[in-house]
Amino acid sequence: MIRNQKVFLITAIGSFSAKSVVETIKENYSESKIIGTDIYPAEWHYLKDSLDYVYKVPKANEENYFSEIKKIIIKHQVDFLMPLTDLEIDILNEKRGGLPIFCELTLSCNKTIKMFRNKHNLASYFSKETTFKTIQTLKIKNCDFSKLKFPLIAKINDGRSSKGLRHIYNIDELYTLSDEYVLQPFIKGKIITVDLVVDYNKDLLYVPRRELLRTANGAGLSVQVFHSDKIYEIIKNIVFKIKILGAINIEFIETANHYYLMDVNPRFSAGVGFSKLSGIDVVKNHFRVFEKKGLESSLNFKNGLFVSTFEQFSVKTNND
């Protein structure tokens, strides 16, 4: 029996992209059920009243995280599972074979995600690309410190949201880093984030934006969406060379002469709502891909300046 009603499980409902994800599902799947999870109690979240069920689950790196997610999937017969944070993506990607067969993990394949989540391997894979530059990325345990030029950027090789990022100005600071770090030259430029959706035929939708103001962990607050034939060429080459399915976001450093590939995140960006405002609904098309409907056709995005703000809501008050 084929169910018309779809059941979505969205993790990390307190993350930056969660509001756009939930709102888009409700707009496009009127008969759907949406289940949310987070490591914090439901009443702490603005979205709790927009969801059919909310579950508090362990942190993704705790032993019983996967078993709890699996219980929720089985209980509610979840059709589509979408993790919104990198750590959950890492865990669910590794354990995807243990998910019930009726539940679709709406991510690119295991091999692609591992590539994206390893900064050293990602830079090496695209090192011969001609349409853009990669940032030389060295494993600290393999470096000859005497040959390095400062300043440097030190990052955890599989790190996320700028966690552990450090600016290194002298050789003494290098000795404070563990082997999990990689080193990159410091490149001054503007951050470009590209929201991208790719289907089974390698057709794509994309929206690039300059991050004018962003939080310390990389969430854009004021952005400029713009058209660029050069970026389109870059994106097409990336899609041609590696298997991508659904939505991801790609970050570049823009200098006067080049675009440097900085990071690829196999999930919705924190600013995915900006793309929707500009005319491309990334979330809607992401789920269309996994329903095998293909991407919407004849979509164009509008150039413009878009801003985000924080609001306060009362979810519970106590009388004196």
Secondary structure, 3 states (H helix, E strand, C coil): CCCCCCEEEECCCCCCCHHHHHHHHHHHCCCCEEEEEECCCHHHCHHHHHCCEEEECCCCCCCCHHHHHHHHHHHHCCCEEECCCHHHHHHHHHCHHHCCCCCEECCCCHHHHHHHCCHHHHHHHCCCCCCCEECCCEEHHHCCHHHCCCCEEEEECCCCCCCCCEEECCHHHHCCCCCCEEEEECCCCEEEEEEEEECCCCCEEEEEEEEEEECCCCCEEEEEECCCHHHHHHHHHHHHHCCCCEEEEEEEEECCCCEEEEEEECCCCCCHHHHHHHCCCHHHHHHHHHCCCCCCCCCCCCCEEEECCCCCCCCCCCCC
